[in-house]
Amino acid sequence: MGIKVAWEHEQFSRQRVTAATLSELSVAPDFLESTGGLSDSRHIVNEASISRSVKLVAESLARHIYGQEGKSIDIFADDSSLSINPSYIRSWLQFLLATPRVAPFLSKNDPLITALKKELADHTVDVSVQHEVLDGMFTFYDSTSSRLHIYQVASVTFDLLLLLVLGSYLITLFSFLVITTRGLDDLISLFRRPTSPRKSKTV
């Protein structure tokens, strides 16, 4: 396991890459605290909440970049040309929820990386992709796409019952062969305990 960091952006800081973490938490969470699930479900994603979060982040960045902190100004007002487009948010949600996003398995040509690069290139300049191997908490040994085989096997009760049936069959077969070849008395004598001869004591 790698070295534990408080925030994920600290992994990028070690590679001298500028990064930041946006979170509702004031302090870093503990290990595996407030983590997401292994799969995404479209019906549990609140699209309105996502739109509000996007607007909040965009407003904060715009006010910081253009020096508008503390001013009562709504840059991305709902009735302006810069308002958040619900269709745009919905299309990205559908794409992200249908795309595996396990960071160690994302290559430079991954559809997610390509889509993000294209989106940044449409609104900014000088976009480049750097593929860095980060020292994360876990080490992954498999791919994002695999086939799972599940087999239903018999229980222990079935094995014991099969053993009992086979044992009974072998005992019956052995008894039948002994009776037909040597007689019933020989079969009975096999299960008798041999008697040891008693020594006679003479006076």
Backbone as CSV, one residue per row, in Angstrom:
resi,resn,N_x,N_y,N_z,CA_x,CA_y,CA_z,C_x,C_y,C_z
1,MET,0.829,-1.191,0.000,0.000,0.000,0.000,0.870,1.251,0.000
2,GLY,0.368,2.303,-0.643,1.124,3.532,-0.720,0.959,4.367,0.536
3,ILE,1.550,5.545,0.503,1.484,6.449,1.636,0.132,7.142,1.644
4,LYS,-0.518,7.166,2.798,-1.836,7.779,2.919,-1.697,9.295,2.919
5,VAL,-2.558,9.957,2.156,-2.568,11.414,2.099,-3.922,11.903,2.572
6,ALA,-3.952,13.151,3.053,-5.203,13.705,3.569,-6.185,13.975,2.437
7,TRP,-5.710,14.624,1.384,-6.553,14.934,0.233,-5.919,14.346,-1.024
8,GLU,-6.756,14.029,-1.998,-6.253,13.404,-3.217,-5.333,14.330,-4.009
9,HIS,-5.557,15.646,-3.930,-4.717,16.542,-4.729,-3.272,16.557,-4.240
10,GLU,-3.026,16.054,-3.025,-1.650,15.990,-2.541,-0.816,15.001,-3.345
11,GLN,-1.488,14.006,-3.942,-0.767,13.087,-4.819,-0.195,13.828,-6.023
12,PHE,-0.968,14.772,-6.562,-0.490,15.548,-7.709,0.593,16.541,-7.284
13,SER,0.493,17.057,-6.070,1.508,17.999,-5.597,2.880,17.349,-5.542
14,ARG,2.927,16.059,-5.252,4.209,15.354,-5.237,4.818,15.265,-6.630
15,GLN,3.956,15.307,-7.653,4.438,15.298,-9.030,4.605,16.714,-9.581
16,ARG,4.487,17.712,-8.696,4.606,19.124,-9.073,3.557,19.520,-10.099
17,VAL,2.340,19.015,-9.884,1.194,19.360,-10.723,0.207,20.135,-9.867
18,THR,-0.184,21.316,-10.338,-1.129,22.136,-9.583,-2.488,21.446,-9.533
19,ALA,-3.023,21.271,-8.337,-4.301,20.579,-8.171,-4.999,21.112,-6.933
20,ALA,-6.287,20.860,-6.857,-7.086,21.293,-5.711,-8.230,20.312,-5.516
21,THR,-8.778,20.303,-4.317,-9.908,19.446,-3.984,-11.084,20.304,-3.547
22,LEU,-12.231,20.102,-4.172,-13.460,20.786,-3.783,-14.298,19.822,-2.962
23,SER,-14.590,20.197,-1.725,-15.315,19.306,-0.836,-16.165,20.115,0.127
24,GLU,-17.276,19.507,0.557,-18.113,20.141,1.571,-17.555,19.947,2.972
25,LEU,-16.523,19.101,3.101,-15.914,18.833,4.396,-14.834,19.864,4.683
26,SER,-14.780,20.327,5.927,-13.773,21.320,6.308,-12.425,20.686,6.601
27,VAL,-12.426,19.407,6.961,-11.183,18.677,7.215,-11.196,17.408,6.386
28,ALA,-10.021,16.840,6.198,-9.918,15.621,5.397,-10.637,14.469,6.087
29,PRO,-11.386,13.655,5.347,-12.091,12.526,5.963,-11.124,11.425,6.356
30,ASP,-11.574,10.582,7.275,-10.779,9.430,7.662,-10.791,8.392,6.554
31,PHE,-10.032,7.333,6.756,-9.898,6.292,5.748,-11.251,5.647,5.447
32,LEU,-11.638,5.634,4.167,-12.887,5.046,3.676,-14.124,5.686,4.303
33,GLU,-14.015,6.933,4.741,-15.168,7.645,5.282,-15.799,8.494,4.191
34,SER,-17.124,8.471,4.111,-17.873,9.247,3.121,-17.418,8.934,1.704
35,THR,-17.239,7.660,1.426,-16.827,7.249,0.091,-18.035,6.845,-0.728
36,GLY,-17.881,6.856,-2.038,-18.967,6.470,-2.924,-19.042,4.966,-3.087
37,GLY,-19.993,4.535,-3.915,-20.165,3.118,-4.161,-19.299,2.636,-5.312
38,LEU,-19.397,1.329,-5.576,-18.622,0.745,-6.657,-19.255,0.994,-8.017
39,SER,-20.510,1.326,-8.053,-21.195,1.566,-9.319,-22.084,2.790,-9.185
40,ASP,-22.360,3.414,-10.324,-23.212,4.599,-10.355,-24.612,4.214,-10.813
41,SER,-25.595,4.857,-10.241,-26.984,4.639,-10.632,-27.592,5.983,-11.013
42,ARG,-28.125,6.039,-12.219,-28.641,7.316,-12.722,-29.824,7.813,-11.902
43,HIS,-30.638,6.904,-11.387,-31.857,7.336,-10.711,-31.591,7.957,-9.341
44,ILE,-30.389,7.756,-8.779,-30.107,8.336,-7.463,-29.305,9.635,-7.574
45,VAL,-28.978,10.056,-8.787,-28.230,11.293,-8.988,-29.215,12.450,-9.108
46,ASN,-29.044,13.453,-8.263,-29.912,14.625,-8.274,-29.353,15.633,-9.276
47,GLU,-30.003,15.727,-10.412,-29.510,16.603,-11.475,-29.551,18.070,-11.062
48,ALA,-30.589,18.469,-10.332,-30.691,19.860,-9.880,-29.567,20.203,-8.909
49,SER,-29.225,19.262,-8.033,-28.133,19.496,-7.089,-26.796,19.623,-7.813
50,ILE,-26.600,18.806,-8.840,-25.370,18.898,-9.627,-25.280,20.259,-10.313
51,SER,-26.384,20.733,-10.856,-26.389,22.036,-11.533,-26.068,23.162,-10.554
52,ARG,-26.623,23.093,-9.344,-26.323,24.123,-8.344,-24.852,24.094,-7.950
53,SER,-24.288,22.892,-7.829,-22.874,22.783,-7.470,-21.981,23.326,-8.582
54,VAL,-22.336,23.027,-9.833,-21.561,23.547,-10.967,-21.608,25.073,-10.991
55,LYS,-22.779,25.621,-10.755,-22.912,27.079,-10.747,-22.117,27.698,-9.608
56,LEU,-22.136,27.074,-8.434,-21.394,27.594,-7.286,-19.893,27.606,-7.559
57,VAL,-19.382,26.509,-8.118,-17.949,26.441,-8.421,-17.582,27.451,-9.504
58,ALA,-18.417,27.550,-10.542,-18.137,28.500,-11.625,-18.155,29.938,-11.119
59,GLU,-19.124,30.266,-10.274,-19.189,31.617,-9.707,-17.956,31.915,-8.859
60,SER,-17.538,30.957,-8.051,-16.381,31.168,-7.178,-15.112,31.378,-7.990
61,LEU,-14.916,30.548,-9.019,-13.719,30.692,-9.848,-13.735,32.013,-10.620
62,ALA,-14.893,32.360,-11.175,-14.978,33.594,-11.960,-14.727,34.821,-11.085
63,ARG,-15.283,34.852,-9.890,-15.069,35.998,-9.007,-13.612,36.090,-8.562
64,HIS,-12.976,34.941,-8.371,-11.567,34.962,-7.974,-10.673,35.405,-9.133
65,ILE,-10.956,34.908,-10.330,-10.113,35.241,-11.486,-10.248,36.716,-11.860
66,TYR,-11.475,37.223,-11.828,-11.711,38.605,-12.261,-11.765,39.588,-11.096
67,GLY,-11.375,39.154,-9.908,-11.296,40.067,-8.775,-12.634,40.624,-8.337
68,GLN,-13.656,39.804,-8.308,-14.994,40.254,-7.932,-15.426,39.693,-6.575
69,GLU,-14.458,39.280,-5.735,-14.826,38.733,-4.429,-15.519,39.800,-3.582
70,GLY,-16.550,39.365,-2.880,-17.255,40.263,-1.977,-18.259,41.171,-2.649
71,LYS,-18.371,41.135,-3.959,-19.310,41.993,-4.671,-20.606,41.245,-4.951
72,SER,-21.698,41.955,-4.886,-23.013,41.361,-5.139,-23.258,41.318,-6.645
73,ILE,-22.728,40.290,-7.259,-22.857,40.139,-8.706,-23.095,38.672,-9.024
74,ASP,-24.026,38.427,-9.913,-24.364,37.062,-10.319,-23.893,36.873,-11.754
75,ILE,-22.694,36.307,-11.901,-22.101,36.181,-13.232,-22.873,35.186,-14.090
76,PHE,-23.261,34.076,-13.492,-23.962,33.028,-14.235,-25.447,33.032,-13.856
77,ALA,-26.073,34.173,-14.034,-27.496,34.297,-13.709,-28.326,33.397,-14.616
78,ASP,-29.467,32.963,-14.090,-30.301,32.019,-14.836,-30.863,32.614,-16.122
79,ASP,-31.067,33.930,-16.171,-31.662,34.550,-17.355,-30.616,35.196,-18.262
80,SER,-29.337,34.869,-18.042,-28.278,35.462,-18.859,-27.767,34.446,-19.874
81,SER,-26.901,34.921,-20.765,-26.329,34.031,-21.781,-25.313,33.065,-21.193
82,LEU,-24.844,33.335,-19.968,-23.868,32.468,-19.303,-24.522,31.511,-18.309
83,SER,-25.821,31.377,-18.356,-26.517,30.507,-17.402,-26.158,29.041,-17.652
84,ILE,-26.313,28.239,-16.614,-26.008,26.816,-16.704,-27.023,26.133,-17.614
85,ASN,-26.522,25.343,-18.557,-27.380,24.639,-19.511,-27.734,23.262,-18.952
86,PRO,-28.996,23.013,-18.596,-29.368,21.700,-18.038,-29.109,20.547,-19.001
87,SER,-29.305,20.765,-20.293,-29.058,19.698,-21.269,-27.583,19.325,-21.309
88,TYR,-26.730,20.320,-21.169,-25.285,20.074,-21.149,-24.897,19.253,-19.923
89,ILE,-25.446,19.611,-18.769,-25.172,18.861,-17.539,-25.697,17.436,-17.659
90,ARG,-26.893,17.282,-18.231,-27.507,15.960,-18.355,-26.690,15.052,-19.272
91,SER,-26.178,15.585,-20.364,-25.396,14.768,-21.293,-24.096,14.290,-20.657
92,TRP,-23.447,15.160,-19.877,-22.220,14.750,-19.201,-22.501,13.741,-18.096
93,LEU,-23.618,13.886,-17.408,-23.981,12.910,-16.386,-24.193,11.534,-17.000
94,GLN,-24.894,11.479,-18.103,-25.130,10.199,-18.763,-23.825,9.574,-19.239
95,PHE,-22.918,10.399,-19.725,-21.633,9.875,-20.195,-20.778,9.366,-19.036
96,LEU,-20.712,10.133,-17.949,-19.886,9.734,-16.810,-20.436,8.497,-16.112
97,LEU,-21.756,8.407,-16.005,-22.356,7.259,-15.328,-22.225,5.978,-16.137
98,ALA,-21.946,6.089,-17.423,-21.801,4.908,-18.276,-20.345,4.596,-18.596
99,THR,-19.401,5.309,-17.975,-17.985,5.144,-18.291,-17.212,4.764,-17.036
100,PRO,-16.435,3.663,-17.063,-15.576,3.333,-15.916,-14.540,4.431,-15.706
101,ARG,-14.312,4.773,-14.437,-13.395,5.877,-14.143,-12.379,5.465,-13.083
102,VAL,-11.855,4.251,-13.196,-10.813,3.800,-12.275,-9.492,4.396,-12.743
103,ALA,-8.953,5.311,-11.968,-7.802,6.110,-12.403,-6.601,5.282,-12.847
104,PRO,-6.208,4.199,-12.134,-5.010,3.465,-12.573,-5.144,2.814,-13.939
105,PHE,-6.373,2.655,-14.448,-6.574,1.966,-15.714,-6.897,2.909,-16.864
106,LEU,-6.862,4.213,-16.628,-7.182,5.166,-17.682,-5.921,5.474,-18.485
107,SER,-5.958,5.188,-19.768,-4.825,5.474,-20.641,-5.014,6.838,-21.301
108,LYS,-4.015,7.255,-22.063,-4.109,8.547,-22.737,-5.214,8.566,-23.782
109,ASN,-5.507,7.412,-24.374,-6.521,7.330,-25.421,-7.878,6.872,-24.893
110,ASP,-8.061,6.885,-23.598,-9.339,6.478,-23.029,-10.433,7.456,-23.464
111,PRO,-11.654,6.957,-23.744,-12.737,7.861,-24.177,-13.015,8.991,-23.195
112,LEU,-12.883,8.728,-21.904,-13.118,9.782,-20.922,-12.057,10.873,-21.022
113,ILE,-10.795,10.475,-21.142,-9.714,11.450,-21.274,-9.861,12.241,-22.567
114,THR,-10.224,11.545,-23.642,-10.402,12.224,-24.930,-11.534,13.241,-24.874
115,ALA,-12.638,12.872,-24.219,-13.776,13.790,-24.122,-13.433,15.011,-23.276
116,LEU,-12.732,14.802,-22.168,-12.340,15.933,-21.325,-11.358,16.856,-22.052
117,LYS,-10.425,16.265,-22.785,-9.462,17.076,-23.530,-10.156,17.902,-24.606
118,LYS,-11.111,17.288,-25.308,-11.844,18.012,-26.347,-12.667,19.149,-25.747
119,GLU,-13.282,18.894,-24.593,-14.100,19.924,-23.953,-13.243,21.098,-23.492
120,LEU,-12.072,20.807,-22.939,-11.172,21.882,-22.521,-10.626,22.649,-23.717
121,ALA,-10.343,21.931,-24.803,-9.809,22.595,-25.995,-10.827,23.532,-26.629
122,ASP,-12.129,23.248,-26.447,-13.162,24.114,-27.015,-13.289,25.434,-26.259
123,HIS,-12.835,25.482,-25.007,-13.027,26.685,-24.193,-11.719,27.303,-23.717
124,THR,-10.605,26.600,-23.882,-9.311,27.135,-23.456,-8.287,26.899,-24.562
125,VAL,-7.053,27.257,-24.275,-5.966,27.048,-25.237,-4.847,26.276,-24.552
126,ASP,-3.990,25.692,-25.375,-2.801,24.981,-24.892,-3.182,23.871,-23.911
127,VAL,-3.941,22.902,-24.409,-4.368,21.757,-23.596,-3.435,20.582,-23.876
128,SER,-2.907,19.980,-22.832,-2.036,18.810,-22.971,-2.408,17.787,-21.907
129,VAL,-2.101,16.534,-22.188,-2.423,15.432,-21.282,-1.126,14.840,-20.755
130,GLN,-1.039,14.715,-19.439,0.112,14.094,-18.793,-0.350,12.826,-18.090
131,HIS,0.301,11.734,-18.402,-0.051,10.450,-17.796,0.961,10.147,-16.699
132,GLU,0.545,10.327,-15.457,1.421,10.125,-14.313,0.926,8.938,-13.494
133,VAL,1.865,8.141,-12.996,1.537,7.019,-12.114,1.634,7.515,-10.681
134,LEU,0.487,7.582,-10.007,0.445,8.102,-8.647,0.564,6.969,-7.641
135,ASP,1.166,7.289,-6.519,1.330,6.315,-5.437,0.081,6.350,-4.576
136,GLY,-0.916,5.561,-4.942,-2.186,5.582,-4.240,-2.206,4.657,-3.039
137,MET,-3.385,4.602,-2.404,-3.558,3.768,-1.220,-3.610,2.287,-1.563
138,PHE,-4.075,1.959,-2.772,-4.273,0.572,-3.150,-3.512,0.271,-4.438
139,THR,-3.237,-0.992,-4.644,-2.619,-1.471,-5.876,-3.627,-2.353,-6.598
140,PHE,-3.902,-2.045,-7.864,-4.883,-2.783,-8.646,-4.151,-3.736,-9.587
141,TYR,-4.698,-4.934,-9.729,-4.056,-5.966,-10.531,-4.938,-6.470,-11.665
142,ASP,-5.993,-5.775,-11.986,-6.908,-6.281,-13.001,-7.331,-5.133,-13.905
143,SER,-8.103,-5.457,-14.930,-8.571,-4.465,-15.880,-9.971,-4.010,-15.496
144,THR,-10.445,-2.977,-16.198,-11.780,-2.460,-15.908,-12.869,-3.336,-16.495
145,SER,-12.524,-4.182,-17.452,-13.513,-5.042,-18.095,-13.077,-6.489,-17.944
146,SER,-13.932,-7.311,-17.397,-13.601,-8.714,-17.190,-14.886,-9.531,-17.184
147,ARG,-14.733,-10.848,-17.227,-15.875,-11.758,-17.237,-15.877,-12.569,-15.946
148,LEU,-17.027,-12.617,-15.318,-17.181,-13.328,-14.058,-17.906,-14.643,-14.307
149,HIS,-17.307,-15.743,-13.846,-17.909,-17.068,-13.964,-18.360,-17.523,-12.581
150,ILE,-19.610,-17.917,-12.474,-20.182,-18.375,-11.213,-20.689,-19.796,-11.407
151,TYR,-20.254,-20.690,-10.549,-20.667,-22.082,-10.623,-21.379,-22.466,-9.327
152,GLN,-22.446,-23.228,-9.482,-23.178,-23.720,-8.325,-22.738,-25.151,-8.049
153,VAL,-22.171,-25.374,-6.900,-21.653,-26.691,-6.538,-22.557,-27.315,-5.484
154,ALA,-22.428,-28.638,-5.358,-23.243,-29.359,-4.384,-22.770,-29.043,-2.968
155,SER,-23.677,-29.173,-2.024,-23.353,-28.880,-0.635,-22.633,-30.059,0.010
156,VAL,-22.196,-29.870,1.246,-21.510,-30.932,1.984,-22.459,-32.092,2.261
157,THR,-23.732,-31.796,2.447,-24.716,-32.856,2.696,-24.786,-33.826,1.530
158,PHE,-24.710,-33.290,0.319,-24.726,-34.159,-0.863,-23.500,-35.065,-0.887
159,ASP,-22.333,-34.525,-0.533,-21.117,-35.342,-0.513,-21.218,-36.462,0.521
160,LEU,-21.748,-36.139,1.700,-21.896,-37.173,2.728,-22.897,-38.244,2.308
161,LEU,-23.994,-37.825,1.686,-24.992,-38.790,1.223,-24.420,-39.686,0.131
162,LEU,-23.648,-39.091,-0.785,-23.028,-39.885,-1.842,-22.029,-40.880,-1.265
163,LEU,-21.260,-40.450,-0.262,-20.309,-41.356,0.382,-21.026,-42.509,1.079
164,LEU,-22.152,-42.215,1.721,-22.923,-43.257,2.393,-23.482,-44.266,1.397
165,VAL,-23.988,-43.779,0.266,-24.543,-44.676,-0.755,-23.452,-45.555,-1.345
166,LEU,-22.303,-44.979,-1.664,-21.205,-45.767,-2.226,-20.693,-46.794,-1.222
167,GLY,-20.594,-46.387,0.050,-20.145,-47.336,1.070,-21.110,-48.498,1.229
168,SER,-22.414,-48.197,1.223,-23.418,-49.259,1.339,-23.361,-50.197,0.140
169,TYR,-23.148,-49.620,-1.036,-23.068,-50.449,-2.248,-21.860,-51.381,-2.198
170,LEU,-20.717,-50.864,-1.769,-19.517,-51.700,-1.708,-19.650,-52.799,-0.660
171,ILE,-20.250,-52.465,0.487,-20.446,-53.492,1.527,-21.392,-54.581,1.036
172,THR,-22.476,-54.167,0.365,-23.433,-55.150,-0.164,-22.788,-56.031,-1.227
173,LEU,-21.995,-55.429,-2.109,-21.326,-56.204,-3.149,-20.321,-57.177,-2.553
174,PHE,-19.579,-56.724,-1.550,-18.597,-57.597,-0.906,-19.289,-58.773,-0.211
175,SER,-20.381,-58.488,0.496,-21.117,-59.553,1.186,-21.684,-60.561,0.192
176,PHE,-22.201,-60.077,-0.921,-22.763,-60.973,-1.935,-21.693,-61.883,-2.522
177,LEU,-20.529,-61.339,-2.808,-19.458,-62.156,-3.381,-18.954,-63.198,-2.391
178,VAL,-18.845,-62.821,-1.118,-18.373,-63.785,-0.113,-19.383,-64.905,0.077
179,ILE,-20.684,-64.559,0.120,-21.713,-65.577,0.334,-21.772,-66.543,-0.838
180,THR,-21.680,-66.008,-2.056,-21.794,-66.879,-3.234,-20.560,-67.739,-3.450
181,THR,-19.429,-67.314,-2.967,-18.197,-68.075,-3.213,-17.770,-68.916,-2.014
182,ARG,-17.984,-68.425,-0.804,-17.467,-69.125,0.372,-18.545,-69.505,1.371
183,GLY,-19.709,-68.913,1.267,-20.792,-69.274,2.159,-21.047,-68.216,3.218
184,LEU,-22.227,-68.345,3.851,-22.635,-67.369,4.855,-21.792,-67.457,6.116
185,ASP,-21.380,-68.689,6.472,-20.586,-68.851,7.694,-19.256,-68.109,7.600
186,ASP,-18.644,-68.161,6.432,-17.376,-67.438,6.272,-17.579,-65.928,6.378
187,LEU,-18.702,-65.437,5.876,-18.976,-64.007,5.984,-19.154,-63.594,7.437
188,ILE,-19.891,-64.437,8.200,-20.111,-64.110,9.612,-18.811,-64.188,10.387
189,SER,-17.961,-65.131,10.016,-16.696,-65.286,10.736,-15.762,-64.096,10.527
190,LEU,-15.960,-63.381,9.441,-15.113,-62.206,9.202,-15.367,-61.101,10.220
191,PHE,-16.580,-61.058,10.751,-16.935,-60.002,11.692,-16.845,-60.454,13.145
192,ARG,-16.495,-61.721,13.351,-16.333,-62.214,14.710,-14.926,-61.925,15.210
193,ARG,-14.851,-61.662,16.495,-13.547,-61.425,17.106,-12.896,-62.764,17.401
194,PRO,-11.708,-62.957,16.886,-11.066,-64.259,17.128,-10.789,-64.472,18.616
195,THR,-11.101,-65.659,19.061,-10.891,-65.991,20.481,-9.484,-66.521,20.675
196,SER,-8.840,-66.016,21.698,-7.478,-66.479,21.998,-7.547,-67.758,22.822
197,PRO,-6.724,-68.731,22.523,-6.756,-70.000,23.282,-6.340,-69.788,24.730
198,ARG,-7.111,-70.367,25.619,-6.804,-70.259,27.043,-5.751,-71.292,27.451
199,LYS,-4.854,-70.847,28.270,-3.815,-71.750,28.762,-4.353,-72.532,29.967
200,SER,-4.196,-73.832,29.899,-4.657,-74.683,31.016,-3.608,-74.711,32.115
201,LYS,-4.071,-74.596,33.301,-3.170,-74.571,34.452,-3.182,-75.937,35.132
202,THR,-2.034,-76.529,35.208,-1.914,-77.857,35.837,-1.387,-77.707,37.242
203,VAL,-1.889,-78.560,38.133,-1.466,-78.533,39.534,-0.562,-79.730,39.790
